[in-house]
Amino acid sequence: MTTAAAGHAWLPRASCDAGCVSAGDPVTSPWLVVALRVAVRVAAALLLAPGVPLLGVPLPGRTHLQRAYCRLVLRCFGVRIMVSGNPIRNLRGVLVVSSHISWLDVFAIGAVLPGSFVARADMFTGPASGFVARVLKVIPIERASLRRLPEVVAAVARRLRAGQTVVAFPEGTTWCGRAFGPFYPAMFQAAIDARRPVQPLRLTYHHADGSVSTAPAYVGEDTLVRSVGRMLRVRRTVAWVRVESLQLPGTDRRALASRCQSAVRVSEPPRQQGHRHELVS
C-alpha cells in the first residue's frame, strides 16, 4: 500500500513490507495451469462487474445481494470463507471491527456481515471507484488529517443510530497477517455516542493446509495491480472469520478498544480450535 506523502505524527504505520508478503507463499503450479486459472478468474470478474450498481438498489434484500456479490468476488480470486466462534447476532446498528490485512477484507467481511465500510478516501479518487463508493455508501476517511476525524466518527454514529451495520478497521492501516497493530480508540467513540454494541471479528487468511498465508496482504509499497495479480495466481486461499463475543459500548473508548483488541488477539489459529466451523463460500 502506498504510504501517504505527508501525515501527522500519530498516523498509523505498519512495520510490514514486501518481504512479509513474499515469504512462504510460492506459486508451485505449472505456468500453463496458472495462466488458465488467471484467464478464468479475470473473465469471471469482468462478468461480475456489471452487477456492482445493483448494490445501490434500495430493496429489502439488498444485504443479501451484497453478501452474495462479495462471495462471488471472492470466488474469482480463489478465496473461500470459513466462519467460526460465536453465532452472529441479528442486531441492527452494530459497529463491526476487525484487524486489517488486505483490500479483500471488505469482501470477506461483507460476505458474512454486510454493511457499509469506513475506508481510505484516496482509494476512491477515480470515476469508477468513486461511483462504487457512492453506491456502497462508503464513509471516506482521510488518514493524514486529524481535523476531519470527528466528522467521520459523527457520520458512523449517525448510521449506527439509523440501524445500519458499519465496519471499521481500527488498526488504521494494513498488516501482513502474521503481525498486527494496536486498535486505535477514535472510531469506538461512534459506538459510545450511538449507544450501540461492537462486534469484534478475527480475520486471517490461510493456505488449504491451515498455515497462515500472506499472499492477500496489501502492505508497504505494494500496488493494487500487483496485489490483484498475486491473488489471481494463488490456487486457493481460505479466509477465516472468527466471531468473537459482542461488546457493550460502555463510556470509555480506550477501554472499549482494548477489550475488542484483546478479543481478537487471544484466539488460537482456527485449525487448532474445537469450536464450530462453517464453510459459507
Disulfide bonds with the S-S distance in Angstrom:
none
